[in-house]
Amino acid sequence: MAMKRTKTEGEVLEELQSSGPDATVPWIYRWTKISHYYGDYVRELLMACADLMLITAPFYANSLPIELPFIVLGAVVMVCVAAFTSPLKWGVISADAVTAGVGLIIYEIWALLKYDIDPPHQFVLRQTIAVFFLFALYFSTKTLRSMIFRTVGRPDTAALSDEDRIEMVPVEPPLDWKKQAHEALENLNEHEKRDFTD
């Protein structure tokens, strides 16, 4: 007897992607078609931040020999986190969000604390990097929320009818306290019912 093999999440996603009209497009470009997944944007934004940090460091760093190791280390961490970004792992998207959040905090504080002291071009460069981190944080948090609610790959709920939306998210009926109290009273014997209502 041949054992039936269970498909992995990646194989299921690949089948779903290949069954559409873009089946001739390589799989790496089809990830952008997954609804509620913005990891591609996060990856590109983190790579842009790393590039900007490294290329413009001589222009915005106050003390390049001291700050450069931290800038390079931050860029390496961002590139590694961006490389692992996947629609299958929520832990990596969490790492993307943390990386973007930490980068945003560092560069925004650095830009605003040195605003009066440093030349304007340093402020503009730091602020630009902070804005890229802000967008990376937004898209990674949005993707993480979709992964937590398990809506990655599902169609947009706004396009669905009310019946489909109810099937996707089962809603419990509201509690009817009067009905429950009436049923409880019915279950009591006659003697207890008389004592309770008097």
C-alpha positions as CSV (number, residue, x, y, z in Angstrom):
1,M,0.0,0.0,0.0
2,A,1.3,3.4,-0.9
3,M,1.1,6.0,1.9
4,K,-0.6,9.3,1.0
5,R,1.8,12.2,1.6
6,T,0.5,15.4,3.3
7,K,1.2,18.6,1.4
8,T,3.2,21.4,3.0
9,E,1.8,24.9,3.2
10,G,4.2,26.0,0.5
11,E,3.0,23.3,-1.9
12,V,-0.6,24.3,-1.3
13,L,0.2,27.9,-1.9
14,E,2.1,27.0,-5.0
15,E,-0.8,25.0,-6.4
16,L,-3.2,27.9,-5.6
17,Q,-0.9,30.3,-7.4
18,S,-0.3,28.0,-10.4
19,S,-3.9,27.4,-11.0
20,G,-4.6,31.1,-11.8
21,P,-4.1,32.9,-15.1
22,D,-0.5,33.7,-14.3
23,A,0.7,30.1,-14.3
24,T,3.4,30.9,-16.8
25,V,5.0,33.5,-14.5
26,P,7.8,32.1,-12.3
27,W,6.7,31.4,-8.7
28,I,8.9,34.0,-7.2
29,Y,7.0,36.7,-8.9
30,R,3.6,35.2,-8.0
31,W,4.0,35.8,-4.3
32,T,2.8,39.4,-4.8
33,K,-0.6,38.0,-5.8
34,I,-1.2,36.7,-2.3
35,S,-3.9,38.8,-0.7
36,H,-3.2,40.5,2.7
37,Y,0.6,39.7,2.3
38,Y,2.9,42.7,2.0
39,G,6.2,41.0,2.8
40,D,7.6,41.9,-0.6
41,Y,7.2,45.6,0.1
42,V,8.8,45.1,3.6
43,R,11.7,43.3,2.0
44,E,12.3,46.0,-0.6
45,L,11.9,48.8,2.0
46,L,14.4,47.1,4.4
47,M,16.9,46.7,1.6
48,A,16.4,50.3,0.6
49,C,17.1,51.3,4.2
50,A,20.2,49.2,4.4
51,D,21.4,50.7,1.1
52,L,20.7,54.3,2.2
53,M,22.4,53.7,5.6
54,L,25.5,52.4,4.0
55,I,25.7,54.7,1.0
56,T,24.9,58.0,2.8
57,A,26.7,57.2,6.1
58,P,29.7,59.5,5.3
59,F,27.2,62.4,4.8
60,Y,25.1,62.1,7.9
61,A,27.4,60.5,10.5
62,N,28.9,62.8,13.1
63,S,31.8,60.6,14.0
64,L,32.2,58.0,11.2
65,P,34.8,55.8,12.9
66,I,32.6,55.3,15.9
67,E,29.2,55.1,14.2
68,L,30.2,53.1,11.2
69,P,30.4,49.6,12.9
70,F,26.9,50.1,14.3
71,I,25.6,51.3,10.9
72,V,27.1,48.3,9.1
73,L,25.9,45.8,11.8
74,G,22.4,47.3,11.5
75,A,22.5,47.0,7.7
76,V,23.6,43.4,7.9
77,V,20.8,42.5,10.3
78,M,18.2,44.2,8.0
79,V,19.5,42.3,4.9
80,C,19.4,39.0,6.8
81,V,15.9,39.6,8.1
82,A,14.7,40.8,4.7
83,A,16.1,37.7,3.1
84,F,14.1,35.4,5.3
85,T,10.8,37.2,4.7
86,S,8.2,34.7,3.6
87,P,4.4,34.4,3.6
88,L,4.7,31.1,5.4
89,K,6.4,32.2,8.6
90,W,4.9,34.8,11.0
91,G,8.0,34.8,13.1
92,V,10.0,36.4,10.3
93,I,7.4,39.0,9.7
94,S,7.6,39.7,13.5
95,A,11.3,40.1,13.1
96,D,10.7,42.5,10.2
97,A,8.4,44.6,12.3
98,V,10.8,44.7,15.3
99,T,13.7,45.6,13.0
100,A,11.7,48.3,11.3
101,G,10.5,49.7,14.6
102,V,14.0,49.8,16.1
103,G,15.4,51.5,13.0
104,L,12.6,54.0,13.0
105,I,13.1,54.9,16.7
106,I,16.9,55.2,16.3
107,Y,16.9,57.3,13.1
108,E,14.0,59.5,14.1
109,I,15.5,60.3,17.5
110,W,18.9,60.9,15.9
111,A,17.3,63.2,13.3
112,L,15.4,65.2,15.8
113,L,17.9,65.5,18.6
114,K,20.6,66.8,16.2
115,Y,18.2,69.0,14.3
116,D,19.6,72.3,15.7
117,I,23.3,71.3,15.7
118,D,23.9,69.5,12.5
119,P,23.6,70.8,8.9
120,P,20.3,70.4,7.2
121,H,21.4,67.7,4.8
122,Q,22.2,65.4,7.7
123,F,18.7,65.9,9.1
124,V,17.1,65.2,5.7
125,L,19.1,62.0,5.2
126,R,18.3,60.7,8.7
127,Q,14.7,61.7,8.3
128,T,14.5,59.9,4.9
129,I,15.8,56.7,6.3
130,A,13.3,57.0,9.2
131,V,10.4,57.4,6.7
132,F,11.5,54.3,4.9
133,F,11.5,52.4,8.3
134,L,8.1,53.8,9.0
135,F,6.6,52.3,5.8
136,A,8.4,49.0,6.5
137,L,6.9,49.0,10.0
138,Y,3.5,49.7,8.6
139,F,3.5,46.9,6.0
140,S,5.1,44.3,8.3
141,T,2.6,45.0,11.0
142,K,-0.2,44.8,8.5
143,T,1.1,41.5,7.3
144,L,1.6,40.2,10.8
145,R,-2.0,41.1,11.7
146,S,-3.3,39.2,8.6
147,M,-1.2,36.2,9.7
148,I,-2.5,36.3,13.2
149,F,-6.1,36.5,11.9
150,R,-5.3,33.9,9.3
151,T,-6.5,36.0,6.4
152,V,-3.3,35.8,4.3
153,G,-4.3,34.3,0.9
154,R,-8.0,34.7,1.5
155,P,-10.0,37.0,-0.7
156,D,-10.8,40.5,0.5
157,T,-13.9,40.4,2.8
158,A,-15.3,43.6,1.3
159,A,-15.8,41.8,-2.0
160,L,-17.8,39.0,-0.4
161,S,-21.5,38.8,0.2
162,D,-22.9,38.7,3.8
163,E,-23.5,35.0,3.5
164,D,-19.9,34.2,2.6
165,R,-18.6,36.5,5.3
166,I,-20.7,34.7,7.9
167,E,-19.4,31.3,6.7
168,M,-15.8,32.5,6.9
169,V,-16.1,34.0,10.4
170,P,-18.7,32.1,12.5
171,V,-20.6,34.5,14.8
172,E,-22.2,33.3,18.0
173,P,-25.7,34.4,18.5
174,P,-26.1,37.1,21.3
175,L,-27.0,35.8,24.7
176,D,-30.7,36.0,25.5
177,W,-30.8,36.4,29.3
178,K,-34.6,36.4,29.5
179,K,-34.9,33.1,27.6
180,Q,-32.2,31.5,29.7
181,A,-33.9,32.6,32.9
182,H,-37.2,31.3,31.7
183,E,-35.7,27.9,30.8
184,A,-34.0,27.7,34.2
185,L,-37.3,28.5,35.9
186,E,-39.1,25.8,33.8
187,N,-36.6,23.3,35.1
188,L,-37.3,24.0,38.7
189,N,-40.0,22.0,40.4
190,E,-43.3,23.7,41.3
191,H,-42.4,24.3,44.9
192,E,-39.1,26.1,44.2
193,K,-40.8,28.0,41.4
194,R,-43.4,29.4,43.7
195,D,-40.9,30.4,46.4
196,F,-38.6,32.1,43.8
197,T,-41.4,34.2,42.1
198,D,-43.1,35.4,45.4
